[in-house]
Amino acid sequence: MNEHPENPGPCFELKSKSMSLVFVELYYYDEQDFEELLRQKIGQAPGFFRDAPIVIDLEKYRGLPDELNFFNIIGLCRRHNMHIVSVQVTNERLVNAAKSAGLAITKPGGKKTTPVCPEKEEKPEPPAKVTSDSGNELTAIPPKVITQPVRSGQQIHAPHGDLIVLAPVQPGSELLAAGNIHVYGPLRGRALAGINGDEQARIFTLSLEAELVSIAGQYKISEDLQDGDWKKPVQLHLADGQLFVNPLDNH
Amino acid sequence: MAKIIVVTSGKGGVGKTTTSASISTGLARRGHKTVVIDFDVGLRNLDLIMNCERRVVYDFVNVIQGEATLGQALIKDKRIETLYILPASQTREKEAMTPEGVERVIEELSKTFDYIICDSPAGIEHGALMALYHADEAVVVTNPEVSSVRDSDRILGILQSKSKRAEKGLEPVREHLLLTRYNPDRVERGEMLSVEDVKDILSIPLLGVIPESQVVLNSSNQGLPVILETESDAGQAYDDAVARLVGEDRPFRFLTKEKKGIFSRMFKG
């Protein structure tokens, strides 16, 4: 009876989960410089940053605390469809400034997750975070690398970045990646790149024998792939919302 | 400690039980103390092929449930001293094979045997999972046709994820490909996948190629493991496979169409 609205069970549950977040390691803040660089980075991978949660890392911030206007940065990022959810900082003045801007505070120090429950402010709390080591550049999310054959019935998921398979991908298997998919062997199963809508994602394989290929929701089934490039090394990409197959040696 | 080998395939009717009978017989004939377990609860066949169906008193499930001891259930082969058969139950539900019970029986057998051969049922459900869980090595029986190859691929994926070795993060199960019902004639005519095709698709090492042969059917009906038909090509091919399983190096035979011998050429020319 739990699915009935009269008796809905507990309103929520607290869960602790890990996810990769984009960190912006800020060295100094100048509104114009910041926006220009942001535009440039977004241009490299528009889909990647759309509606992405962002953490501002201030551990290497060299500017004056007063130069940092959190309201200003938040607005600027929002204009580009990015959402600052948290600041990683220890400097007390900056901590207070961030808090008053309604941002969550993350303690620096690598792979710690934030506590799920205690000491909450009443603001949207980001999920527990995992930094992928120091030197986080905007696009540096490590790929998932698979060295064993992907067999029928298996599903490999790279929810945040690229997927690299150094073995055959068999019929009846499925690859999913937020970014690109590289298969250094025959691709005989299904491959879905850009599952979060990244239209810049590509699929590469040494032999196209796939059951289905898809980039950002645009797909082709095996039947549509049977022409010249079947069983050849190819890359697949989107242009004007259409999925194209190109031979890899034809440049 | 015994070496545990599962004979599996995913697909039914490809020759798992025939292979289990021949491999266990072959290992025992080389002097290794060997037991072959039928995991196919409800559809037991191994006892027929091993010609011991009239001597089944207790079975695998009886031992798991504590209704009989291993000593009571194990059937000693009449032809080979070092070979024992643990038959499947024909009447019980397959869920009667509990993971704990199977583990206990395998552990007990490990103490006294050199090889434990697990004859898996078809499919990817409980019985098949029980049969492969404890395996150190797997013989994946495959026919040279697309659906069989696909099912073998599936079972290889399961070996990599659901076996004890995978769960405990130990060295992975050693996989062997055994191609059965191979007909070089039909391969040449393009009606069957070739050895190279199957090897290429599954990408695991080849243990043996058993040619399609009337002898296999006849010997099954007579309750004689094919490997004991030493004059037949299928029997010899199984013997080669067992030799490779224990580390011998044997060239592959029966892969091409039989050439006419010099005499038939001279006389029928």
HADDOCK unambig.tbl for C-alpha pairs under 7 A between the chains (distance, minus, plus):
assign (segid A and resid 151 and name CA) (segid B and resid 153 and name CA) 5.60 0.50 0.50
assign (segid A and resid 151 and name CA) (segid B and resid 154 and name CA) 5.86 0.50 0.50
assign (segid A and resid 151 and name CA) (segid B and resid 156 and name CA) 6.89 0.50 0.50
assign (segid A and resid 151 and name CA) (segid B and resid 157 and name CA) 4.97 0.50 0.50
assign (segid A and resid 152 and name CA) (segid B and resid 153 and name CA) 5.68 0.50 0.50
assign (segid A and resid 152 and name CA) (segid B and resid 154 and name CA) 4.55 0.50 0.50
assign (segid A and resid 152 and name CA) (segid B and resid 157 and name CA) 6.67 0.50 0.50
assign (segid A and resid 153 and name CA) (segid B and resid 154 and name CA) 5.95 0.50 0.50
assign (segid A and resid 154 and name CA) (segid B and resid 157 and name CA) 6.71 0.50 0.50
